[in-house]
Amino acid sequence: MQNTHPMQNEHPVIIQGGMGIAVSDWKLAKSVSQTGQLGVVSGTAINSVLVRRLQDGDAEGNTRRALKAFPSQDIANKILETYFIEGGKPADKPYKRAPMYSINSPKALLQLTVAACFVEVWLAREGHNGKVGLNLLEKIQLPNLACLYGALLADVDYVIMGAGIPREIPGALDLLSQNQTATLKIPVMGMEGDAVMSFNPQEVMENTPLVPLKRPYFFPIVSSAVLANNLKKKSTGRVDGFIVEGPLAGGHNAPPRGPMKLNDRGEPIYGERDAVDLADMKALELPFWMAGYYATPEKLKEVQAQGAQGVQVGTLFAFSDESGVKLEHREKAIADIISKPAPEGGWIFTDPRSSPTNFPFKAARLPGTVSEEALYLQRQRICDLGYLRHAYKKDDGTIGQRCPAEPVKDYVKKGGLEEDTVGRKCLCNALMADVGMGQIQANGQAELPLLTAGDDLNNIVRMIKPGQKSYSAKDVIQYLLA
């Protein structure tokens, strides 16, 4: 069954940003959804999030409760047998890792991914009638079909996707909602044409009876009206609206149009060509939300007056009480921002080099994180999660995976250029550390965090009431709608 377009006012005004890895977890999304706005869970690395929660003991039993609702108890029990540790693993012991994805990932990994995304959406939806969305990155393609299917099984209402041009996702949603095989084209460096990855729900779910599923609304994240129009006309299925994200938003930013030029601090310079004309967005006749430094009541009203449905907000939610960011990291960040002078240029640095995706990536310049050059250089390079690897054609004609943040000699051995490795950071491990699930590596090294946020981090003190040190997601909603 497919939704028809609702009247614009049936969509929420505020969309909570889908911040990975597990910053936008089910607890944050649920809190926002219960206010009547759109809570969003991140599907980035969700399989690793699930297995590490189970190895930490699942103290409150939430993950296991959600797995009991999964349509295949055979798959759920197999996951528990493989990863659950009663009472949790010792803090100084490493996590057992989930397998890494390939274009033809093993069935057990696809099942784990479906279950993990189901769990996150199911928990976010539990006990209320609010709407819940799922956020994915187009740059991390290999898990996405399994993630989408798991979210559909949990009755997700919206799918939001950025960091690329997700032209094939609407058609995939149409097929997956009918339990039919969906495919994605995977670019392979050095190969003419693309490889094709497929996901067959009937095969992955084995003997589970399957029924038609609700097709959620699809909102791609765009940086221009031209791209939005292209997606509206040329996607494989229906596009329902857009998130228009500017270069002041957290996480990955679209590169500037034209040649990359840097300012005196080494950050990309954005200009008039990167500004979005809201009149052009309005002319597309689909609802849209502005994202990236729009989190004030004044800016919300301003963009609504120009035709926007509302705003997407990330940074204020990322540092709220319900955020998935580890409490210790969140409290220290807020304390530093309140009590210390900001570094020259502010608390945020837009790094053109750190992300293996080649997209600029924002990092908070906070002590004790790998945004400090000395701490980054101390880290021994390793690629053991592999979400940001690129596919390439090997000498024997088969397809391999490589990441410019992996050990340099490994990357070069795989045919990569050494200059591509300079300044690259392992975002996968750092973002897992952000939410308290950092790996203990074989050399005893504990992975350190790298907090990402938008430029609004510089103004976060406005959320802190006198005599308090924190604030809730509900406080953010009330502030924005004041």
C-alpha positions in Angstrom: 0.0 0.0 0.0 1.3 3.5 -0.8 0.5 6.7 1.0 -1.0 9.4 -1.0 0.4 12.9 -0.6 -1.0 14.5 2.6 -2.0 18.1 2.8 1.2 20.1 3.7 0.0 20.9 7.2 -0.2 17.2 8.0 3.6 17.0 8.0 5.4 18.2 11.1 7.0 21.6 11.4 10.2 20.4 13.1 12.2 17.5 12.0 14.9 16.2 14.4 18.1 15.6 12.5 19.1 12.0 11.9 22.6 12.1 13.5 24.8 9.0 13.3 26.1 6.9 14.7 23.3 6.4 17.3 23.3 10.1 18.4 19.8 10.1 17.0 18.9 6.9 18.8 15.4 5.6 19.6 15.2 7.4 22.9 15.8 10.9 21.3 13.5 10.1 18.4 10.7 8.9 20.7 11.0 12.0 22.9 10.6 14.3 19.9 7.8 12.2 18.3 5.8 12.4 21.5 5.7 16.2 21.2 4.0 15.9 17.8 7.1 16.7 15.7 9.1 14.2 13.7 11.6 12.1 15.7 14.3 10.5 13.5 16.6 7.5 14.2 19.9 7.1 12.5 20.4 3.9 10.5 24.1 4.5 10.1 26.2 1.5 11.4 23.0 0.3 13.1 24.1 -3.4 12.9 27.2 -2.5 15.0 25.1 -0.5 17.4 22.8 -3.5 18.0 25.6 -6.0 18.6 27.4 -3.7 21.0 24.3 -3.0 23.0 23.8 -6.7 23.4 27.5 -7.2 24.4 27.1 -4.4 26.9 24.4 -6.5 28.5 21.2 -4.7 27.4 20.7 -3.7 31.1 17.2 -2.3 30.7 16.1 -5.1 28.3 14.9 -2.8 25.6 16.8 -4.4 22.7 15.7 -7.9 23.7 12.1 -6.7 24.1 12.1 -5.3 20.6 13.7 -8.4 19.2 10.8 -10.4 20.6 8.5 -8.4 18.3 10.7 -9.1 15.2 8.7 -11.1 12.6 11.3 -14.0 12.6 12.1 -15.3 16.0 14.6 -17.8 14.5 16.7 -14.8 13.2 16.3 -12.9 16.5 17.4 -15.9 18.6 20.4 -16.5 16.4 21.5 -12.9 16.9 21.1 -13.2 20.7 23.0 -16.5 20.7 25.9 -14.8 18.8 26.2 -11.5 20.6 24.3 -11.2 23.9 26.4 -11.2 27.0 24.5 -11.4 30.3 25.7 -8.6 32.6 27.9 -7.2 29.8 31.5 -7.7 28.7 34.3 -6.3 30.9 35.0 -2.6 30.0 38.6 -3.3 29.1 37.7 -6.1 26.7 37.0 -5.6 22.9 33.7 -5.9 21.3 33.0 -8.8 19.0 32.6 -7.2 15.6 29.8 -7.7 13.1 31.1 -8.8 9.6 31.9 -6.1 7.1 29.6 -5.5 4.1 30.4 -6.4 0.5 28.3 -6.1 -2.6 27.2 -9.7 -2.0 26.9 -9.6 1.8 26.3 -13.0 3.6 22.7 -13.6 4.5 23.4 -13.6 8.3 24.7 -10.0 8.0 21.7 -8.9 6.0 19.4 -10.5 8.6 21.3 -8.8 11.4 20.9 -5.4 9.6 17.2 -5.9 9.0 16.7 -6.8 12.7 18.9 -3.9 13.9 16.9 -1.3 12.0 13.6 -2.9 13.0 14.7 -2.7 16.7 15.6 1.0 16.5 12.4 2.1 14.7 10.2 -0.2 16.8 11.5 1.2 20.1 11.1 4.8 18.8 7.5 4.1 17.9 6.6 2.1 21.1 3.8 3.4 23.3 2.6 6.5 21.3 1.0 7.6 18.0 3.7 10.1 16.9 5.5 9.8 13.6 9.0 8.3 13.3 11.6 8.7 10.5 14.8 6.9 9.5 17.9 8.7 8.3 20.5 7.0 6.1 23.5 8.2 4.1 23.6 7.6 0.4 27.4 7.3 0.6 27.1 4.2 2.8 25.2 2.1 0.2 25.9 -1.5 1.0 23.7 -1.8 4.2 20.9 0.5 2.9 18.4 -1.9 1.3 18.5 -4.1 4.4 18.2 -1.1 6.7 15.2 0.2 4.7 13.4 -3.2 4.8 13.9 -3.5 8.6 12.5 0.0 9.1 9.5 -0.9 6.9 8.8 -4.0 9.0 8.6 -1.6 12.0 6.1 0.7 10.2 8.5 3.7 9.7 6.7 6.8 8.6 9.5 8.7 6.8 12.8 8.0 5.2 15.4 10.8 4.9 18.6 10.4 3.0 21.6 12.7 2.4 25.3 12.7 1.5 24.7 11.9 -2.2 22.0 11.7 -4.8 19.6 8.9 -3.8 17.8 8.6 -7.1 17.1 4.9 -6.8 15.7 4.9 -3.2 12.1 5.8 -4.0 11.7 2.9 -6.4 13.4 0.6 -3.9 10.9 1.7 -1.2 8.0 0.8 -3.7 9.4 -2.7 -4.2 10.4 -3.4 -0.6 7.0 -2.4 0.6 5.6 -5.2 -1.6 8.3 -7.6 -0.3 9.9 -7.7 -3.8 13.6 -7.7 -4.7 15.1 -4.2 -4.9 18.5 -3.3 -6.4 21.1 -0.5 -6.1 23.8 0.5 -8.5 27.2 0.5 -6.8 30.0 2.6 -8.5 33.3 0.6 -8.7 36.5 2.6 -9.2 38.3 1.3 -12.3 35.3 -0.6 -13.7 33.2 0.5 -16.7 29.6 0.8 -15.5 28.4 0.0 -12.1 28.0 -3.2 -10.1 24.5 -4.1 -8.9 23.5 -5.0 -5.4 20.2 -6.7 -4.7 18.1 -7.5 -1.7 15.4 -10.2 -1.8 13.1 -10.0 1.3 11.7 -13.5 0.6 15.2 -15.0 0.7 16.6 -13.0 3.6 13.6 -13.6 5.8 13.6 -17.3 4.9 10.4 -19.0 6.1 8.7 -15.9 7.6 5.2 -15.1 6.3 5.4 -11.6 4.7 2.5 -9.1 4.2 2.4 -5.9 2.2 4.0 -3.0 4.2 3.4 0.7 4.3 5.5 2.8 1.9 6.9 5.7 3.9 7.3 9.2 2.7 10.8 9.9 1.1 12.6 13.1 1.7 16.1 13.4 0.1 18.5 16.0 1.6 19.5 18.5 -1.1 21.8 21.5 -1.3 20.2 23.2 -4.3 16.8 23.6 -6.0 18.4 22.3 -9.2 19.2 19.0 -7.5 15.8 18.9 -5.9 14.1 19.3 -9.3 16.3 16.6 -10.8 15.3 14.2 -8.0 11.7 15.0 -8.4 11.7 14.3 -12.1 14.3 11.5 -12.5 14.0 9.4 -9.3 12.8 5.8 -9.7 9.7 6.5 -7.7 7.8 9.2 -5.8 9.7 11.9 -3.9 7.5 13.5 -1.2 9.5 16.5 0.0 13.0 17.8 0.6 15.3 18.8 3.4 17.4 21.7 2.1 20.7 21.6 4.0 23.2 24.4 3.9 27.0 24.4 4.8 26.4 25.4 8.4 24.8 22.0 9.2 26.6 19.4 11.2 28.1 16.1 9.9 28.8 15.9 6.2 28.3 19.0 4.0 28.0 19.2 0.3 31.2 20.5 -1.3 31.1 24.1 -2.6 30.1 24.5 -6.2 33.2 25.1 -8.4 36.8 24.6 -7.5 37.5 23.9 -3.8 39.0 27.0 -2.2 40.0 27.3 1.5 40.0 30.2 3.9 42.9 31.1 6.2 41.8 28.4 8.7 41.8 25.7 6.0 38.0 25.5 5.7 36.0 25.3 2.4 34.7 28.7 1.2 31.1 28.8 0.3 29.6 31.6 -1.8 26.5 32.9 -3.5 26.4 29.9 -5.8 25.9 27.7 -2.8 22.9 29.7 -1.5 19.4 28.2 -2.1 16.6 30.4 -3.3 13.5 29.5 -1.3 11.3 30.7 -4.1 12.8 28.1 -6.4 12.1 25.4 -3.8 8.5 26.6 -3.3 8.0 26.4 -7.1 8.6 22.6 -6.9 5.3 22.4 -5.1 6.5 19.8 -2.6 7.0 20.5 1.1 10.5 21.4 2.2 12.4 22.1 5.4 15.5 24.2 5.9 18.5 22.8 7.8 21.8 24.2 9.0 21.7 27.1 11.4 17.9 27.7 11.3 17.2 26.6 15.0 15.6 29.8 16.3 11.9 30.8 16.5 12.7 33.8 14.3 14.3 31.8 11.6 11.6 29.3 11.7 8.9 31.9 11.1 11.1 33.6 8.4 11.4 30.5 6.3 7.8 29.5 6.8 6.9 33.0 5.4 8.9 32.1 2.3 7.1 28.8 1.7 9.0 26.3 3.9 7.1 23.8 5.9 9.5 24.2 8.8 13.1 23.4 9.8 15.3 20.4 10.5 17.3 20.7 13.7 20.3 18.6 14.7 22.8 20.3 17.0 20.4 21.4 19.7 19.1 17.9 19.9 22.5 16.3 19.8 23.4 17.9 23.1 20.0 17.4 24.8 19.4 15.0 27.7 17.9 12.4 25.5 20.8 12.4 22.9 22.7 9.2 22.3 26.0 11.0 22.9 27.7 9.5 26.0 26.7 11.6 29.0 30.3 12.2 30.0 31.1 13.6 26.5 28.0 15.7 26.4 28.4 17.2 29.9 32.1 18.0 29.2 31.3 19.7 25.9 28.5 21.9 27.4 30.8 22.8 30.4 33.6 23.7 28.0 31.4 25.9 25.8 29.9 27.7 28.8 33.1 28.3 30.8 35.9 28.5 28.3 36.5 31.1 25.5 35.8 29.7 22.1 38.8 28.9 19.9 39.5 31.5 17.2 36.8 31.0 14.6 34.4 29.2 16.9 33.9 25.7 18.3 33.4 24.1 14.9 35.9 23.3 12.2 34.7 22.3 8.7 37.5 19.8 7.6 37.8 19.3 3.9 40.0 16.2 4.4 38.9 14.2 7.4 36.1 12.2 5.9 36.9 9.3 3.6 33.8 10.3 1.5 35.6 13.4 0.1 32.7 15.5 1.6 33.6 18.3 4.0 33.0 17.1 7.6 32.3 19.3 10.6 34.0 18.5 13.9 33.6 20.2 17.3 37.0 21.5 18.5 36.8 20.0 22.0 39.6 18.7 24.2 40.1 15.0 24.5 38.7 14.2 21.0 40.6 13.3 17.8 39.9 16.8 16.5 43.1 17.5 18.5 45.9 16.9 16.0 48.2 15.3 18.6 45.6 12.7 19.6 44.7 12.0 16.0 48.4 11.3 15.2 48.7 9.0 18.2 46.0 6.7 16.9 47.1 3.6 15.1 45.3 3.4 11.8 42.9 0.5 11.4 39.8 -0.2 9.3 37.7 -2.7 11.2 34.2 -1.4 10.6 34.4 -0.4 7.0 31.3 1.6 6.4 33.1 4.3 4.4 35.1 2.0 2.2 34.9 2.4 -1.6 34.5 -0.4 -4.1 37.3 -0.8 -6.6 38.2 -3.3 -9.4 41.1 -5.5 -8.4 43.8 -6.8 -10.9 42.0 -10.1 -11.2 38.8 -8.4 -12.2 37.0 -9.0 -8.8 35.7 -6.2 -6.6 37.5 -5.2 -3.5 37.0 -2.5 -0.8 39.4 0.2 0.4 39.3 3.2 2.7 41.7 6.2 2.6 41.6 6.2 6.4 42.9 2.6 6.7 46.6 1.9 7.2 48.5 3.7 4.4 50.4 0.7 3.2 47.2 -1.3 2.9 45.5 1.4 0.9 48.4 1.8 -1.5 48.7 -2.0 -1.9 45.1 -1.9 -3.1 45.9 0.6 -5.8 45.0 3.7 -3.9 47.1 6.9 -4.0 49.1 7.7 -0.9 48.2 11.4 -1.1 44.5 10.4 -0.7 45.3 9.1 2.8 46.6 12.4 4.2 44.4 13.9 6.9 41.8 11.1 6.7 40.2 10.1 10.0 38.4 6.9 10.9 35.0 8.4 11.4 33.4 4.9 12.0 35.4 4.2 15.1 35.3 7.8 16.4 31.6 8.1 16.1 31.0 4.8 17.8 33.1 6.2 20.7 30.9 9.3 20.8 28.0 7.1 22.0 30.0 5.1 24.5 30.7 2.1 22.3 34.3 2.7 21.4 36.4 -0.3 20.5 39.4 -1.5 22.5 41.9 -2.4 19.8 44.3 -5.2 19.8 47.2 -2.9 21.0 45.1 -1.9 24.0 44.2 1.5 22.4 40.8 2.8 23.2 39.1 4.6 20.4 38.5 8.3 21.1 35.5 10.4 20.1 35.1 13.0 17.4 31.9 15.0 18.1 30.3 16.5 15.1 27.8 19.5 15.2 26.7 22.4 13.2 27.8 26.0 13.6 24.9 26.4 16.1 27.1 24.8 18.7 28.6 28.2 19.2 25.2 29.4 20.5 24.1 26.4 22.5 24.2 28.3 25.8 20.9 29.8 24.9 19.3 26.5 25.8 20.7 26.4 29.3 18.4 27.9 31.9 19.8 29.7 35.0 20.9 27.2 37.6 20.9 24.2 35.2 23.6 22.4 33.3 21.5 20.6 30.7 18.2 20.7 28.8 15.7 18.3 27.3 14.5 17.6 23.7 11.1 19.0 24.8 12.8 22.2 25.8 14.2 22.5 22.3 10.7 22.0 20.8 9.1 24.6 23.1 11.9 27.1 22.4 11.5 26.7 18.6 7.7 27.0 18.7 7.7 29.9 21.2 
